[in-house]
Amino acid sequence: MVKVRQRGEQIRQFILTNLEEHPNDVATLTAQMFGISRQAVSKHIQRLVEQKAIAAEGSTKSRI
């Protein structure tokens, strides 16, 4: 279980680190880097939004 949490933290840290340079395609970039689905990345992004670590603007396709 600890490894799962560590990997999740690594994924979220990667998102935070790369978000400024890739605001529109950070999900795709993260999915490729970690070998996970974009849906899984979306869950991590959603968690960061809930924690107020990042702010989301827009909805659906235009969301950044």
PDB file as gemmi writes it, atoms N, CA and C in Angstrom:
CRYST1    1.000    1.000    1.000  90.00  90.00  90.00 P 1                      
ATOM      1  N   MET A   1       0.818  -1.194   0.000  1.00  0.00           N  
ATOM      2  CA  MET A   1       0.000   0.000   0.000  1.00  0.00           C  
ATOM      3  C   MET A   1       0.861   1.258   0.000  1.00  0.00           C  
ATOM      4  N   VAL A   2       1.998   1.189   0.655  1.00  0.00           N  
ATOM      5  CA  VAL A   2       2.884   2.349   0.714  1.00  0.00           C  
ATOM      6  C   VAL A   2       3.400   2.699  -0.674  1.00  0.00           C  
ATOM      7  N   LYS A   3       3.730   1.680  -1.470  1.00  0.00           N  
ATOM      8  CA  LYS A   3       4.224   1.932  -2.830  1.00  0.00           C  
ATOM      9  C   LYS A   3       3.163   2.601  -3.686  1.00  0.00           C  
ATOM     10  N   VAL A   4       1.909   2.218  -3.487  1.00  0.00           N  
ATOM     11  CA  VAL A   4       0.812   2.811  -4.249  1.00  0.00           C  
ATOM     12  C   VAL A   4       0.711   4.297  -3.916  1.00  0.00           C  
ATOM     13  N   ARG A   5       0.793   4.634  -2.650  1.00  0.00           N  
ATOM     14  CA  ARG A   5       0.721   6.041  -2.233  1.00  0.00           C  
ATOM     15  C   ARG A   5       1.915   6.827  -2.747  1.00  0.00           C  
ATOM     16  N   GLN A   6       3.094   6.213  -2.703  1.00  0.00           N  
ATOM     17  CA  GLN A   6       4.290   6.889  -3.203  1.00  0.00           C  
ATOM     18  C   GLN A   6       4.163   7.172  -4.693  1.00  0.00           C  
ATOM     19  N   ARG A   7       3.648   6.201  -5.433  1.00  0.00           N  
ATOM     20  CA  ARG A   7       3.474   6.403  -6.879  1.00  0.00           C  
ATOM     21  C   ARG A   7       2.455   7.494  -7.141  1.00  0.00           C  
ATOM     22  N   GLY A   8       1.381   7.515  -6.373  1.00  0.00           N  
ATOM     23  CA  GLY A   8       0.376   8.564  -6.524  1.00  0.00           C  
ATOM     24  C   GLY A   8       0.963   9.935  -6.245  1.00  0.00           C  
ATOM     25  N   GLU A   9       1.793  10.027  -5.221  1.00  0.00           N  
ATOM     26  CA  GLU A   9       2.459  11.292  -4.901  1.00  0.00           C  
ATOM     27  C   GLU A   9       3.415  11.701  -6.022  1.00  0.00           C  
ATOM     28  N   GLN A  10       4.119  10.721  -6.600  1.00  0.00           N  
ATOM     29  CA  GLN A  10       5.017  11.010  -7.717  1.00  0.00           C  
ATOM     30  C   GLN A  10       4.229  11.546  -8.908  1.00  0.00           C  
ATOM     31  N   ILE A  11       3.086  10.940  -9.182  1.00  0.00           N  
ATOM     32  CA  ILE A  11       2.251  11.372 -10.304  1.00  0.00           C  
ATOM     33  C   ILE A  11       1.759  12.790 -10.058  1.00  0.00           C  
ATOM     34  N   ARG A  12       1.248  13.058  -8.860  1.00  0.00           N  
ATOM     35  CA  ARG A  12       0.747  14.402  -8.562  1.00  0.00           C  
ATOM     36  C   ARG A  12       1.860  15.444  -8.571  1.00  0.00           C  
ATOM     37  N   GLN A  13       3.042  15.078  -8.114  1.00  0.00           N  
ATOM     38  CA  GLN A  13       4.179  16.008  -8.152  1.00  0.00           C  
ATOM     39  C   GLN A  13       4.568  16.301  -9.596  1.00  0.00           C  
ATOM     40  N   PHE A  14       4.552  15.273 -10.447  1.00  0.00           N  
ATOM     41  CA  PHE A  14       4.850  15.455 -11.870  1.00  0.00           C  
ATOM     42  C   PHE A  14       3.844  16.419 -12.494  1.00  0.00           C  
ATOM     43  N   ILE A  15       2.568  16.258 -12.152  1.00  0.00           N  
ATOM     44  CA  ILE A  15       1.526  17.142 -12.679  1.00  0.00           C  
ATOM     45  C   ILE A  15       1.809  18.579 -12.252  1.00  0.00           C  
ATOM     46  N   LEU A  16       2.086  18.790 -10.976  1.00  0.00           N  
ATOM     47  CA  LEU A  16       2.356  20.133 -10.468  1.00  0.00           C  
ATOM     48  C   LEU A  16       3.585  20.753 -11.132  1.00  0.00           C  
ATOM     49  N   THR A  17       4.603  19.948 -11.340  1.00  0.00           N  
ATOM     50  CA  THR A  17       5.842  20.435 -11.947  1.00  0.00           C  
ATOM     51  C   THR A  17       5.649  20.834 -13.403  1.00  0.00           C  
ATOM     52  N   ASN A  18       4.820  20.096 -14.134  1.00  0.00           N  
ATOM     53  CA  ASN A  18       4.675  20.307 -15.579  1.00  0.00           C  
ATOM     54  C   ASN A  18       3.437  21.089 -15.983  1.00  0.00           C  
ATOM     55  N   LEU A  19       2.613  21.430 -15.047  1.00  0.00           N  
ATOM     56  CA  LEU A  19       1.339  22.080 -15.362  1.00  0.00           C  
ATOM     57  C   LEU A  19       1.514  23.442 -16.032  1.00  0.00           C  
ATOM     58  N   GLU A  20       2.465  24.222 -15.582  1.00  0.00           N  
ATOM     59  CA  GLU A  20       2.650  25.558 -16.135  1.00  0.00           C  
ATOM     60  C   GLU A  20       3.069  25.515 -17.603  1.00  0.00           C  
ATOM     61  N   GLU A  21       3.957  24.589 -17.952  1.00  0.00           N  
ATOM     62  CA  GLU A  21       4.424  24.476 -19.332  1.00  0.00           C  
ATOM     63  C   GLU A  21       3.424  23.775 -20.241  1.00  0.00           C  
ATOM     64  N   HIS A  22       2.569  22.918 -19.677  1.00  0.00           N  
ATOM     65  CA  HIS A  22       1.632  22.117 -20.472  1.00  0.00           C  
ATOM     66  C   HIS A  22       0.212  22.204 -19.897  1.00  0.00           C  
ATOM     67  N   PRO A  23      -0.384  23.385 -19.859  1.00  0.00           N  
ATOM     68  CA  PRO A  23      -1.713  23.496 -19.230  1.00  0.00           C  
ATOM     69  C   PRO A  23      -2.812  22.745 -19.974  1.00  0.00           C  
ATOM     70  N   ASN A  24      -2.647  22.553 -21.279  1.00  0.00           N  
ATOM     71  CA  ASN A  24      -3.704  21.912 -22.068  1.00  0.00           C  
ATOM     72  C   ASN A  24      -3.484  20.419 -22.299  1.00  0.00           C  
ATOM     73  N   ASP A  25      -2.272  19.932 -22.101  1.00  0.00           N  
ATOM     74  CA  ASP A  25      -2.018  18.519 -22.390  1.00  0.00           C  
ATOM     75  C   ASP A  25      -1.253  17.805 -21.274  1.00  0.00           C  
ATOM     76  N   VAL A  26      -1.345  18.326 -20.051  1.00  0.00           N  
ATOM     77  CA  VAL A  26      -0.626  17.692 -18.945  1.00  0.00           C  
ATOM     78  C   VAL A  26      -1.151  16.279 -18.677  1.00  0.00           C  
ATOM     79  N   ALA A  27      -2.427  16.034 -18.912  1.00  0.00           N  
ATOM     80  CA  ALA A  27      -2.989  14.694 -18.690  1.00  0.00           C  
ATOM     81  C   ALA A  27      -2.376  13.678 -19.658  1.00  0.00           C  
ATOM     82  N   THR A  28      -2.277  14.049 -20.905  1.00  0.00           N  
ATOM     83  CA  THR A  28      -1.684  13.154 -21.910  1.00  0.00           C  
ATOM     84  C   THR A  28      -0.214  12.918 -21.607  1.00  0.00           C  
ATOM     85  N   LEU A  29       0.499  13.974 -21.283  1.00  0.00           N  
ATOM     86  CA  LEU A  29       1.918  13.874 -20.962  1.00  0.00           C  
ATOM     87  C   LEU A  29       2.146  12.966 -19.753  1.00  0.00           C  
ATOM     88  N   THR A  30       1.349  13.134 -18.716  1.00  0.00           N  
ATOM     89  CA  THR A  30       1.472  12.328 -17.500  1.00  0.00           C  
ATOM     90  C   THR A  30       1.125  10.868 -17.774  1.00  0.00           C  
ATOM     91  N   ALA A  31       0.069  10.646 -18.548  1.00  0.00           N  
ATOM     92  CA  ALA A  31      -0.333   9.277 -18.885  1.00  0.00           C  
ATOM     93  C   ALA A  31       0.782   8.545 -19.620  1.00  0.00           C  
ATOM     94  N   GLN A  32       1.427   9.224 -20.556  1.00  0.00           N  
ATOM     95  CA  GLN A  32       2.522   8.608 -21.296  1.00  0.00           C  
ATOM     96  C   GLN A  32       3.718   8.344 -20.395  1.00  0.00           C  
ATOM     97  N   MET A  33       4.025   9.289 -19.532  1.00  0.00           N  
ATOM     98  CA  MET A  33       5.195   9.172 -18.651  1.00  0.00           C  
ATOM     99  C   MET A  33       5.070   8.011 -17.667  1.00  0.00           C  
ATOM    100  N   PHE A  34       3.869   7.821 -17.117  1.00  0.00           N  
ATOM    101  CA  PHE A  34       3.682   6.812 -16.081  1.00  0.00           C  
ATOM    102  C   PHE A  34       2.995   5.539 -16.589  1.00  0.00           C  
ATOM    103  N   GLY A  35       2.607   5.503 -17.851  1.00  0.00           N  
ATOM    104  CA  GLY A  35       1.974   4.312 -18.401  1.00  0.00           C  
ATOM    105  C   GLY A  35       0.598   4.042 -17.811  1.00  0.00           C  
ATOM    106  N   ILE A  36      -0.159   5.114 -17.565  1.00  0.00           N  
ATOM    107  CA  ILE A  36      -1.515   4.985 -17.025  1.00  0.00           C  
ATOM    108  C   ILE A  36      -2.487   5.669 -17.983  1.00  0.00           C  
ATOM    109  N   SER A  37      -3.774   5.473 -17.748  1.00  0.00           N  
ATOM    110  CA  SER A  37      -4.779   6.064 -18.630  1.00  0.00           C  
ATOM    111  C   SER A  37      -4.984   7.550 -18.309  1.00  0.00           C  
ATOM    112  N   ARG A  38      -5.518   8.282 -19.269  1.00  0.00           N  
ATOM    113  CA  ARG A  38      -5.834   9.694 -19.037  1.00  0.00           C  
ATOM    114  C   ARG A  38      -6.900   9.824 -17.959  1.00  0.00           C  
ATOM    115  N   GLN A  39      -7.793   8.840 -17.878  1.00  0.00           N  
ATOM    116  CA  GLN A  39      -8.824   8.856 -16.845  1.00  0.00           C  
ATOM    117  C   GLN A  39      -8.191   8.772 -15.460  1.00  0.00           C  
ATOM    118  N   ALA A  40      -7.157   7.949 -15.322  1.00  0.00           N  
ATOM    119  CA  ALA A  40      -6.454   7.844 -14.039  1.00  0.00           C  
ATOM    120  C   ALA A  40      -5.777   9.166 -13.696  1.00  0.00           C  
ATOM    121  N   VAL A  41      -5.185   9.808 -14.701  1.00  0.00           N  
ATOM    122  CA  VAL A  41      -4.559  11.115 -14.483  1.00  0.00           C  
ATOM    123  C   VAL A  41      -5.619  12.129 -14.068  1.00  0.00           C  
ATOM    124  N   SER A  42      -6.783  12.056 -14.682  1.00  0.00           N  
ATOM    125  CA  SER A  42      -7.868  12.979 -14.336  1.00  0.00           C  
ATOM    126  C   SER A  42      -8.258  12.853 -12.870  1.00  0.00           C  
ATOM    127  N   LYS A  43      -8.226  11.648 -12.342  1.00  0.00           N  
ATOM    128  CA  LYS A  43      -8.514  11.445 -10.916  1.00  0.00           C  
ATOM    129  C   LYS A  43      -7.471  12.150 -10.050  1.00  0.00           C  
ATOM    130  N   HIS A  44      -6.216  12.061 -10.457  1.00  0.00           N  
ATOM    131  CA  HIS A  44      -5.156  12.741  -9.713  1.00  0.00           C  
ATOM    132  C   HIS A  44      -5.333  14.262  -9.787  1.00  0.00           C  
ATOM    133  N   ILE A  45      -5.668  14.754 -10.960  1.00  0.00           N  
ATOM    134  CA  ILE A  45      -5.898  16.195 -11.121  1.00  0.00           C  
ATOM    135  C   ILE A  45      -7.086  16.632 -10.276  1.00  0.00           C  
ATOM    136  N   GLN A  46      -8.141  15.840 -10.283  1.00  0.00           N  
ATOM    137  CA  GLN A  46      -9.321  16.139  -9.483  1.00  0.00           C  
ATOM    138  C   GLN A  46      -8.956  16.212  -7.996  1.00  0.00           C  
ATOM    139  N   ARG A  47      -8.106  15.315  -7.554  1.00  0.00           N  
ATOM    140  CA  ARG A  47      -7.672  15.318  -6.157  1.00  0.00           C  
ATOM    141  C   ARG A  47      -6.890  16.591  -5.836  1.00  0.00           C  
ATOM    142  N   LEU A  48      -6.031  17.017  -6.757  1.00  0.00           N  
ATOM    143  CA  LEU A  48      -5.272  18.251  -6.559  1.00  0.00           C  
ATOM    144  C   LEU A  48      -6.197  19.467  -6.495  1.00  0.00           C  
ATOM    145  N   VAL A  49      -7.243  19.465  -7.299  1.00  0.00           N  
ATOM    146  CA  VAL A  49      -8.224  20.561  -7.275  1.00  0.00           C  
ATOM    147  C   VAL A  49      -8.954  20.562  -5.936  1.00  0.00           C  
ATOM    148  N   GLU A  50      -9.366  19.397  -5.465  1.00  0.00           N  
ATOM    149  CA  GLU A  50     -10.055  19.291  -4.172  1.00  0.00           C  
ATOM    150  C   GLU A  50      -9.165  19.761  -3.022  1.00  0.00           C  
ATOM    151  N   GLN A  51      -7.875  19.498  -3.124  1.00  0.00           N  
ATOM    152  CA  GLN A  51      -6.922  19.922  -2.090  1.00  0.00           C  
ATOM    153  C   GLN A  51      -6.533  21.390  -2.247  1.00  0.00           C  
ATOM    154  N   LYS A  52      -7.068  22.018  -3.291  1.00  0.00           N  
ATOM    155  CA  LYS A  52      -6.774  23.411  -3.619  1.00  0.00           C  
ATOM    156  C   LYS A  52      -5.299  23.651  -3.924  1.00  0.00           C  
ATOM    157  N   ALA A  53      -4.631  22.617  -4.410  1.00  0.00           N  
ATOM    158  CA  ALA A  53      -3.242  22.738  -4.837  1.00  0.00           C  
ATOM    159  C   ALA A  53      -3.167  23.390  -6.213  1.00  0.00           C  
ATOM    160  N   ILE A  54      -4.236  23.204  -7.006  1.00  0.00           N  
ATOM    161  CA  ILE A  54      -4.351  23.842  -8.315  1.00  0.00           C  
ATOM    162  C   ILE A  54      -5.774  24.345  -8.486  1.00  0.00           C  
ATOM    163  N   ALA A  55      -5.951  25.254  -9.414  1.00  0.00           N  
ATOM    164  CA  ALA A  55      -7.280  25.781  -9.715  1.00  0.00           C  
ATOM    165  C   ALA A  55      -7.635  25.391 -11.140  1.00  0.00           C  
ATOM    166  N   ALA A  56      -8.873  25.000 -11.347  1.00  0.00           N  
ATOM    167  CA  ALA A  56      -9.341  24.614 -12.676  1.00  0.00           C  
ATOM    168  C   ALA A  56     -10.260  25.702 -13.212  1.00  0.00           C  
ATOM    169  N   GLU A  57     -10.128  25.988 -14.494  1.00  0.00           N  
ATOM    170  CA  GLU A  57     -10.971  26.966 -15.156  1.00  0.00           C  
ATOM    171  C   GLU A  57     -11.642  26.319 -16.351  1.00  0.00           C  
ATOM    172  N   GLY A  58     -12.869  26.712 -16.616  1.00  0.00           N  
ATOM    173  CA  GLY A  58     -13.585  26.177 -17.773  1.00  0.00           C  
ATOM    174  C   GLY A  58     -14.238  24.854 -17.455  1.00  0.00           C  
ATOM    175  N   SER A  59     -14.804  24.261 -18.488  1.00  0.00           N  
ATOM    176  CA  SER A  59     -15.443  22.968 -18.325  1.00  0.00           C  
ATOM    177  C   SER A  59     -15.185  22.097 -19.535  1.00  0.00           C  
ATOM    178  N   THR A  60     -15.299  20.839 -19.348  1.00  0.00           N  
ATOM    179  CA  THR A  60     -15.091  19.789 -20.355  1.00  0.00           C  
ATOM    180  C   THR A  60     -13.840  20.034 -21.187  1.00  0.00           C  
ATOM    181  N   LYS A  61     -13.974  20.152 -22.491  1.00  0.00           N  
ATOM    182  CA  LYS A  61     -12.818  20.242 -23.370  1.00  0.00           C  
ATOM    183  C   LYS A  61     -11.996  21.528 -23.191  1.00  0.00           C  
ATOM    184  N   SER A  62     -12.664  22.592 -22.802  1.00  0.00           N  
ATOM    185  CA  SER A  62     -11.956  23.865 -22.668  1.00  0.00           C  
ATOM    186  C   SER A  62     -11.366  24.068 -21.280  1.00  0.00           C  
ATOM    187  N   ARG A  63     -11.400  23.043 -20.445  1.00  0.00           N  
ATOM    188  CA  ARG A  63     -10.909  23.166 -19.073  1.00  0.00           C  
ATOM    189  C   ARG A  63      -9.385  23.222 -19.051  1.00  0.00           C  
ATOM    190  N   ILE A  64      -8.871  24.162 -18.285  1.00  0.00           N  
ATOM    191  CA  ILE A  64      -7.419  24.273 -18.098  1.00  0.00           C  
ATOM    192  C   ILE A  64      -7.132  24.446 -16.623  1.00  0.00           C  
TER     193      ILE A  64                                                      
END                                                                             
